[in-house]
């Protein structure tokens, strides 16, 4: 599990500077990241290591990662956003 400092760091890294990504990643990280299991947190951290153009393509449905775990995390974040849980 991520400690509090690492959680804050990942929330900060969720701010990408691209509006389309920010509105998906930031609320998810602020509200859900601490509640994820350690393996899911690690997948989220790996997701954030990807390049913004790739993330944009994945979240907008233009492309998919070859990594099934990243695909599942993208889908989880999209479902969270679609649920109206974002502020």
Buried (B, 14 or more C-beta within 10 A) or exposed (E): EBEEEEBEBBBEBBEBEBEEBEEBBBBBBBBBBBEBEEEBBBBBBBBBEBEEEEBBBBBEEEEEBEBEBBBEBBEBBBEBBEEEEBE
